[in-house]
Amino acid sequence: MLIRLVNSLFDLSEDRFNSYGMHRWGTIENLKQGFKTLNYLQENGFKNAEEFLKKYSELSARKMQNHEQINSIEKKMNHTAIQAEISEDIPRVQANK
C-alpha cells in the first residue's frame, strides 16, 4: 500500500521527458525520492497509506483549528488596542472642551 502511495506521488509518463536519457534520469530520481519517502514513513511508524493519510487529515484539521484560533485572538487584540486608544483619547477630548 505504501508503495502504491509513493508511486502515485510521481509522474513517470513519457510526455514529461524529451529523450531516453532524461526519462532514465527522471525515473531514477523519482525512485530515489520515493524510497526516501517510504523509509521516512516506515521509520515514523506508518504501516500503510491509510494510516499516513488519516494522520495527515488529523493534522490538517488541527492546523486549521489553530489558524482559526489565532485569527480570533488577533481580532480580539486589535479590538482591545482600539479600545485602549479610544480610552486614552477621551480625557484629552474632555480637557479641550
ZISUL-V297892 format. One record per residue. PHI is phi in degrees with one decimal (none if undefined). OMEGA is omega in whole degrees, 0 to 359 (* if undefined). NEAR is the number of other ideal C-beta (glycine too) atoms within 10 Angstrom. Layout:
BEGIN
PHI/OMEGA/NEAR
PHI/OMEGA/NEAR
END
This chain:
BEGIN
none/179/12
-63.4/180/18
-64.4/178/11
-64.0/178/9
-63.2/180/18
-62.6/179/19
-61.0/181/12
-71.7/181/9
-79.2/187/10
-120.2/180/15
-97.6/181/9
-107.1/183/12
-66.1/184/9
-61.1/186/7
-68.1/178/6
-80.7/186/10
-123.3/183/15
-90.4/184/9
-145.9/178/8
-60.0/181/8
-62.3/178/9
-66.5/179/11
-63.6/179/15
-62.5/179/11
-59.8/180/12
-62.3/179/16
-62.0/180/13
-63.5/180/10
-62.3/179/11
-65.2/177/16
-64.7/178/14
-58.0/181/10
-65.8/178/13
-61.8/179/17
-68.5/175/12
-61.5/179/11
-64.2/179/16
-59.7/178/15
-60.8/180/10
-60.2/181/10
-61.8/180/19
-67.9/179/11
-64.6/181/8
-98.6/169/10
85.4/178/9
-87.6/182/20
-94.2/178/11
-155.5/184/13
-64.5/181/16
-62.0/178/12
-60.9/180/15
-62.3/182/18
-64.8/177/12
-64.4/180/12
-62.7/179/14
-61.3/179/11
-63.4/179/10
-61.3/181/10
-66.6/178/10
-63.8/179/10
-64.8/179/10
-64.2/178/10
-61.2/180/10
-64.1/177/10
-62.0/179/10
-62.1/179/10
-61.8/179/10
-65.0/178/10
-64.7/179/10
-62.4/178/10
-60.8/179/10
-63.0/179/10
-65.0/179/10
-62.8/178/10
-62.5/179/10
-63.5/180/10
-64.8/178/10
-63.6/179/10
-63.7/179/10
-64.7/179/10
-64.1/178/10
-65.1/178/10
-61.9/179/10
-64.5/179/10
-64.2/179/9
-65.3/181/10
-65.7/175/9
-73.2/182/9
-76.7/183/10
-57.6/180/9
-62.4/179/9
-67.3/180/8
-66.1/179/9
-66.3/179/8
-70.2/181/7
-82.3/181/6
-71.6/*/4
END
